Amino acid sequence: MIANDLLQKYNNPVPRYTSYPPANFFSEEFTQTEFRKALTESNQHSPQNISFYFHIPFCLRMCYFCGCNSYGIKNDHIIHDYIQALKTEIKTMVSHLDTNRPISQIHYGGGTPNAIPVEYLQEINEILFSTFLTIEKPEIAIECNPAYLTFEQMDGLKKAGFKRFSLGIQDFDPEVLKAVNREEPGMQVNEIMAYLKNGDPEVAINLDFIYGLPKQNAKSFVKAIEKAIELRPDRMVTFSYAHVPWVSKIQKKLEKHGLPESDEKMKMFENAFDLLLKSGYHAIGFDHFALENDELTQAYANKELHRNFQGYCTRRTTGQVYALGVTAISQLNTVYAQNTKSIDEYIQLAGNGEIPTIKGYKLNDDQIIIRDVITELMCNEQVVWSEIGTRFGKTGEEIKNTIKYDLPRLKEFEADGIIQVSDEKITVSAEGLIFIRNVAASFDPLLTSTTKTFSKSV
């Protein structure tokens, strides 16, 4: 049980650190020319593997909790035009890449990727598979709303080469789903899982849940997790709902139902966390869970986890991320670049062979080191200063001098039972996982003076 005084002390707005610097530091002064140069230079950087991300922004119905860049489908023509522009963007981006580099990941997010005809997804994947080789057992993943899955569509997704399916369950309670404007699954989830796997040992399934939504409480959320455990997916994710109506105005609609208080939300997290561990799942970070034989579990045990905007991955499947589609964010070794948020502008620019970058960020040498430190902390729950130093040809002390190393602040975390501190390393305690973003923020010199806004840590 997390002490209430710690919750009150540390439940502050801090970055999620899916990237460093966070996306709200990106600048519109970053140009298409700079990104083209970065694409070419990325061929000489590590990791050499390629990870493609495709943003499919369309939804048949808008969920009120969504903070993603999503759009209601107005007509079939817009989907067709969007996919054609996406294909042209692939061609433009690939012209800058060394096609001898292998693909390690392909990930489709949204929006709702399975809200569009599956033939489009097959066509995109075929372009990639005919252009690049892949590593052994690449991660080919797609986020799906189970409300739209049919046997015919699942056949099409498997034909397209998808091997990992993330099913956005969010909650099993019809009242919760109704409050957030989300449809119930169109068939039983166990039936969906069985059909997707269907004797193929390489197919893996994630079930995603959100806690902190209207009409949820600690008792009801445990029931949802208990039902999920009975289904035995390979992985589960329990996302903390981030209420940021200044970013996503649609979230204002949830306020009429009311949102759980922080202490109730904390009970949801704690109860689900304990239940999943007792049921044979291993905690990956503070919100992902995987079975014993899952590659994420093995990577965590070997301290070889990594993460990007798409979530946790392993060092084996890690690649520089080349992101396509409206609002998509590429994550290269030295640069972040985000596409325009306007679908019409995206279709025009990408369709004409331009790179539709609207903003981005070029990291300096120190920020590349800070990113590595924060990523190591967020993924592997420790920072060994000499190991980070070895990667960059520096000593551990030089790494400490590069980041915002505040020993009194770290000692305060230690006194509160969140971390253990020594000269050689920092280790996050099991009890401190929920506050790992606070520890990461203590290393971040950009937060010394900023007006940027973030969601609360819990």
Secondary structure, 3 states (H helix, E strand, C coil): CCCHHHHHHHCCECCCCCCCCCHHHCECCCCHHHHHHHHHHHCCCCCCCEEEEEEECEECCCCCCCCCCCEECCCHHHHHHHHHHHHHHHHHHHCCCCCCCCEEEEEEEECCHHHCCHHHHHHHHHHHHHHCCEEEEEEEEEEECCCCCCHHHHHHHHHCCCCEEEEEEECCCHHHHHHCCCCCCCCCHHHHHHHHHCCCCCCEEEEEEEECCCCCCHHHHHHHHHHHHHHCCCEEEEEECCCCCCCCHHHHHHHHCCCCCHHHHHHHHHHHHHHHHHCCCEEECCCEEECCCCHHHHHHHCCCEEEECCEEEECCCCCEEEEECCCCEEECCCEEEEECCCHHHHHHHHHCCCCCEEEEEECCHHHHHHHHHHHHHHHHCEEEHHHHHHHHCCCHHHHHHHCCCCHHHHHHHHHCCCEEECCCEEEECCCCHHHHHHHHHHCCHHHCCCCCCCCECC
